[in-house]
Amino acid sequence: MTTSETTKITPVLLCGGSGTRLWPLSRKSYPKQFSPLLGDTTLFQASAQRLAGDGYGAPLVLTNSDFRFIVTEQLSEVGIDPGAILIEPEGRNTAPAVLAAALYLHQSDPKALMLVAPSDHVVPDAAAFRAAVTAGEAAARDGQLVTFGIKPTHAETGYGYLELDGDAGDFSPRAIGLKRFVEKPDAATAEAMLAAGNFLWNAGIFLFSVDTIIAAFRAHAPDLMAPVQAAVDQGRPDLGFLRLDPDTWGGAEDISIDYAVMERADNLTVVPFAAGWSDLGGWDAVWRESDRDADGVVAQGAATAIECENSLLRSEDDGLEVVGIGLKNIITVAMPDAVLVADASRAQDVKLAVAALKAKKSTQATAFPKDHRPWGWFESLVIGERFQVKRIVVHPGAALSLQSHHHRSEHWIVVEGTAKVTVDDDVKLVSENQSVYIPLGAVHRMENPGKVPMVLIEVQTGSYLGEDDIIRYEDVYARS
């Protein structure tokens, strides 16, 4: 039976995590799924596009409050209308997230199929992946918990494995019995499993019906049912999002769906997938998935390689040139506020850099240079003892909150587009090359009434310039 004869599959995109192994591009405030690591689209956008089209419904997204507007903005950029967006009050791992999605979908269709996928994986052949989903669909409708296993290309110790209950054969996509889940192995065990030929990498992608997965939680992780059900039932609608109830959500165990359900269930099926996949778990993976020259060099952005071999040079700032000379097996990633230089064999240890920066209370450990907001974004260009210069970009039709400050005044200079500016009782349009002064304590707002992004330079002066020096009077984004 095909999806055209039944209800559509609902993609469930898990959109949390911090991606510390891809620092400095991926940070807690702006993790890797929202960045265009490969090509022009972000990993999140590519995931949504991969699971769209005939047979698929609108995606259901689980994310946290800080990313909710980034999710809607990035889906809009690729022409995808989102379904429900569930806001997790805090990260509780994949089991509560999947259960919350199932309980939400159960309200409208208990028999619906849900395809659970991380939003930060790379699958170059989207059509082949959809064919693999089709291969597992009948088993999912018959009450199986279907997972997707990747044909291993090397003895990887960073992934969990799936042991097939039979021979993988040519690894063509078909429903096969799954014997067991295997935890991340040591090197010798990984080599043995690769040689055996009946093990797959665990991609963390699942297909099952809503009622089947709920029944599995009741059987294998019953303690999750009450807090997650209450979090959904007591969730609060907020500008098109559903905020799961924080008090009851906090009572759910922090546990993965593998531990909670999959490793305990006996109605398991796996579909092999051999058409290419990566979780981009480190800069070495980005190097492998990128187009390399004859010397194995990847140069991205404002980067130049001279007599280098098997290296990645990447600049995220057009005004910051990265030049490598005579490098071998080196990863270099330059951001406006941080530069990573590492031996490629130590790519998995980039998370140690994040830990070290956190220990010294460096903002670069978690904060992204561009601060993304519902209305657009800003970045600090210059910071002094009593002044700060920012570039602010406001989306068409968007508006900042009506606000005031206790400790700073501001000068705004419009450099692109037109701003509608409110200062106390005065409302006026400020065009390109014009400026306006915001005195300390004045109630003010900027809006973009136009059809193109509005860009302005803001000069702040005062005794305290922190982002928490703000009193909001009105905010269309319902921020406190």
Solvent accessible surface area in square Angstrom, and as a share of the most:
residue,aa,sasa,rsa
1,M,151,0.68
2,T,68,0.40
3,T,24,0.14
4,S,102,0.66
5,E,124,0.56
6,T,44,0.25
7,T,69,0.40
8,K,118,0.50
9,I,3,0.01
10,T,21,0.12
11,P,1,0.00
12,V,0,0.00
13,L,0,0.00
14,L,28,0.14
15,C,1,0.01
16,G,37,0.35
17,G,61,0.58
18,S,38,0.25
19,G,24,0.23
20,T,42,0.24
21,R,85,0.31
22,L,2,0.01
23,W,14,0.05
24,P,0,0.00
25,L,6,0.03
26,S,1,0.01
27,R,2,0.01
28,K,133,0.56
29,S,55,0.36
30,Y,19,0.07
31,P,0,0.00
32,K,17,0.07
33,Q,3,0.01
34,F,2,0.01
35,S,3,0.02
36,P,66,0.42
37,L,3,0.01
38,L,42,0.21
39,G,63,0.61
40,D,146,0.75
41,T,47,0.28
42,T,11,0.06
43,L,6,0.03
44,F,0,0.00
45,Q,8,0.04
46,A,32,0.25
47,S,1,0.00
48,A,3,0.02
49,Q,78,0.35
50,R,16,0.06
51,L,3,0.02
52,A,34,0.26
53,G,51,0.49
54,D,146,0.75
55,G,10,0.10
56,Y,21,0.08
57,G,24,0.23
58,A,51,0.40
59,P,8,0.05
60,L,4,0.02
61,V,0,0.00
62,L,1,0.00
63,T,1,0.00
64,N,49,0.25
65,S,32,0.21
66,D,115,0.60
67,F,6,0.02
68,R,17,0.06
69,F,33,0.14
70,I,13,0.07
71,V,0,0.00
72,T,40,0.23
73,E,56,0.25
74,Q,12,0.05
75,L,0,0.00
76,S,79,0.51
77,E,114,0.51
78,V,35,0.20
79,G,67,0.65
80,I,21,0.11
81,D,119,0.62
82,P,49,0.31
83,G,34,0.33
84,A,22,0.17
85,I,5,0.03
86,L,0,0.00
87,I,2,0.01
88,E,22,0.10
89,P,55,0.35
90,E,79,0.35
91,G,62,0.59
92,R,45,0.16
93,N,71,0.36
94,T,44,0.26
95,A,0,0.00
96,P,0,0.00
97,A,5,0.04
98,V,1,0.00
99,L,0,0.00
100,A,0,0.00
101,A,0,0.00
102,A,0,0.00
103,L,9,0.04
104,Y,67,0.25
105,L,20,0.10
106,H,77,0.34
107,Q,117,0.52
108,S,98,0.63
109,D,39,0.20
110,P,53,0.34
111,K,141,0.60
112,A,8,0.07
113,L,1,0.00
114,M,0,0.00
115,L,0,0.00
116,V,1,0.01
117,A,4,0.03
118,P,27,0.17
119,S,1,0.01
120,D,28,0.15
121,H,17,0.08
122,V,19,0.11
123,V,9,0.05
124,P,94,0.59
125,D,63,0.32
126,A,30,0.24
127,A,65,0.50
128,A,27,0.21
129,F,3,0.01
130,R,75,0.27
131,A,53,0.41
132,A,0,0.00
133,V,1,0.00
134,T,81,0.47
135,A,35,0.27
136,G,0,0.00
137,E,4,0.02
138,A,56,0.43
139,A,16,0.13
140,A,0,0.00
141,R,63,0.23
142,D,119,0.62
143,G,24,0.23
144,Q,52,0.23
145,L,0,0.00
146,V,0,0.00
147,T,1,0.01
148,F,0,0.00
149,G,0,0.00
150,I,8,0.04
151,K,82,0.35
152,P,14,0.09
153,T,108,0.63
154,H,69,0.31
155,A,25,0.19
156,E,38,0.17
157,T,59,0.34
158,G,29,0.28
159,Y,32,0.12
160,G,17,0.16
161,Y,1,0.00
162,L,0,0.00
163,E,18,0.08
164,L,2,0.01
165,D,95,0.49
166,G,40,0.39
167,D,110,0.57
168,A,1,0.01
169,G,47,0.45
170,D,112,0.58
171,F,28,0.12
172,S,40,0.26
173,P,60,0.38
174,R,83,0.30
175,A,51,0.40
176,I,21,0.11
177,G,34,0.32
178,L,17,0.08
179,K,125,0.53
180,R,115,0.42
181,F,23,0.10
182,V,21,0.12
183,E,93,0.42
184,K,136,0.58
185,P,17,0.10
186,D,92,0.48
187,A,65,0.50
188,A,77,0.59
189,T,57,0.33
190,A,0,0.00
191,E,100,0.45
192,A,63,0.49
193,M,10,0.04
194,L,61,0.30
195,A,91,0.70
196,A,64,0.50
197,G,30,0.29
198,N,36,0.18
199,F,18,0.08
200,L,0,0.00
201,W,10,0.04
202,N,25,0.13
203,A,5,0.04
204,G,23,0.22
205,I,6,0.03
206,F,4,0.02
207,L,0,0.00
208,F,0,0.00
209,S,7,0.05
210,V,0,0.00
211,D,44,0.23
212,T,19,0.11
213,I,0,0.00
214,I,5,0.02
215,A,55,0.42
216,A,8,0.06
217,F,0,0.00
218,R,146,0.53
219,A,72,0.56
220,H,48,0.21
221,A,11,0.09
222,P,79,0.49
223,D,125,0.65
224,L,3,0.02
225,M,26,0.11
226,A,75,0.58
227,P,23,0.14
228,V,0,0.00
229,Q,61,0.27
230,A,23,0.18
231,A,0,0.00
232,V,7,0.04
233,D,90,0.47
234,Q,105,0.47
235,G,16,0.15
236,R,143,0.52
237,P,105,0.66
238,D,11,0.06
239,L,94,0.47
240,G,75,0.72
241,F,11,0.05
242,L,30,0.15
243,R,50,0.18
244,L,1,0.00
245,D,25,0.13
246,P,82,0.52
247,D,124,0.64
248,T,34,0.19
249,W,0,0.00
250,G,31,0.30
251,G,59,0.57
252,A,1,0.01
253,E,99,0.44
254,D,79,0.41
255,I,22,0.11
256,S,23,0.15
257,I,6,0.03
258,D,29,0.15
259,Y,113,0.43
260,A,1,0.00
261,V,0,0.00
262,M,1,0.00
263,E,75,0.33
264,R,132,0.48
265,A,12,0.09
266,D,139,0.72
267,N,42,0.21
268,L,18,0.09
269,T,10,0.06
270,V,0,0.00
271,V,0,0.00
272,P,0,0.00
273,F,6,0.02
274,A,53,0.41
275,A,45,0.35
276,G,31,0.30
277,W,21,0.07
278,S,8,0.05
279,D,24,0.13
280,L,0,0.00
281,G,8,0.08
282,G,0,0.00
283,W,0,0.00
284,D,32,0.16
285,A,3,0.03
286,V,0,0.00
287,W,59,0.21
288,R,107,0.39
289,E,64,0.29
290,S,13,0.08
291,D,140,0.73
292,R,106,0.39
293,D,78,0.41
294,A,114,0.88
295,D,83,0.43
296,G,10,0.10
297,V,9,0.05
298,V,4,0.02
299,A,53,0.41
300,Q,40,0.18
301,G,61,0.59
302,A,17,0.14
303,A,17,0.13
304,T,63,0.37
305,A,35,0.27
306,I,77,0.39
307,E,152,0.68
308,C,4,0.03
309,E,75,0.34
310,N,66,0.34
311,S,2,0.01
312,L,1,0.00
313,L,1,0.00
314,R,15,0.06
315,S,7,0.05
316,E,64,0.29
317,D,44,0.23
318,D,134,0.69
319,G,76,0.73
320,L,53,0.26
321,E,117,0.52
322,V,15,0.08
323,V,84,0.48
324,G,4,0.03
325,I,122,0.62
326,G,47,0.45
327,L,48,0.24
328,K,125,0.53
329,N,71,0.36
330,I,34,0.17
331,I,2,0.01
332,T,12,0.07
333,V,0,0.00
334,A,1,0.01
335,M,6,0.03
336,P,71,0.45
337,D,51,0.26
338,A,14,0.11
339,V,83,0.48
340,L,14,0.07
341,V,99,0.57
342,A,18,0.14
343,D,64,0.33
344,A,29,0.22
345,S,99,0.64
346,R,134,0.49
347,A,1,0.01
348,Q,75,0.34
349,D,46,0.24
350,V,5,0.03
351,K,101,0.43
352,L,100,0.50
353,A,32,0.25
354,V,5,0.03
355,A,57,0.44
356,A,60,0.46
357,L,34,0.17
358,K,107,0.45
359,A,86,0.67
360,K,144,0.61
361,K,178,0.75
362,S,26,0.17
363,T,100,0.58
364,Q,54,0.24
365,A,4,0.03
366,T,42,0.24
367,A,45,0.35
368,F,31,0.13
369,P,31,0.19
370,K,71,0.30
371,D,48,0.25
372,H,51,0.23
373,R,58,0.21
374,P,25,0.15
375,W,10,0.03
376,G,2,0.02
377,W,43,0.15
378,F,17,0.07
379,E,18,0.08
380,S,48,0.31
381,L,85,0.42
382,V,77,0.44
383,I,120,0.61
384,G,23,0.22
385,E,167,0.75
386,R,141,0.51
387,F,84,0.35
388,Q,16,0.07
389,V,29,0.17
390,K,8,0.03
391,R,91,0.33
392,I,7,0.04
393,V,15,0.09
394,V,0,0.00
395,H,47,0.21
396,P,60,0.38
397,G,66,0.64
398,A,12,0.09
399,A,14,0.11
400,L,22,0.11
401,S,1,0.00
402,L,27,0.14
403,Q,19,0.08
404,S,5,0.03
405,H,5,0.02
406,H,114,0.51
407,H,79,0.35
408,R,12,0.04
409,S,14,0.09
410,E,3,0.01
411,H,77,0.34
412,W,5,0.02
413,I,61,0.31
414,V,2,0.01
415,V,55,0.31
416,E,96,0.43
417,G,24,0.23
418,T,45,0.26
419,A,0,0.00
420,K,72,0.31
421,V,2,0.01
422,T,19,0.11
423,V,24,0.14
424,D,79,0.41
425,D,147,0.76
426,D,78,0.40
427,V,81,0.47
428,K,92,0.39
429,L,111,0.55
430,V,4,0.02
431,S,47,0.31
432,E,91,0.41
433,N,130,0.67
434,Q,94,0.42
435,S,71,0.46
436,V,17,0.10
437,Y,108,0.41
438,I,2,0.01
439,P,55,0.35
440,L,106,0.53
441,G,42,0.40
442,A,7,0.05
443,V,43,0.25
444,H,4,0.02
445,R,36,0.13
446,M,2,0.01
447,E,41,0.19
448,N,2,0.01
449,P,75,0.47
450,G,29,0.28
451,K,187,0.79
452,V,92,0.53
453,P,69,0.43
454,M,0,0.00
455,V,16,0.09
456,L,0,0.00
457,I,40,0.20
458,E,9,0.04
459,V,39,0.23
460,Q,0,0.00
461,T,52,0.30
462,G,11,0.10
463,S,76,0.49
464,Y,99,0.38
465,L,27,0.13
466,G,20,0.19
467,E,76,0.34
468,D,109,0.56
469,D,8,0.04
470,I,49,0.25
471,I,63,0.32
472,R,67,0.24
473,Y,110,0.42
474,E,96,0.43
475,D,30,0.15
476,V,92,0.53
477,Y,28,0.11
478,A,60,0.46
479,R,48,0.18
480,S,134,0.86
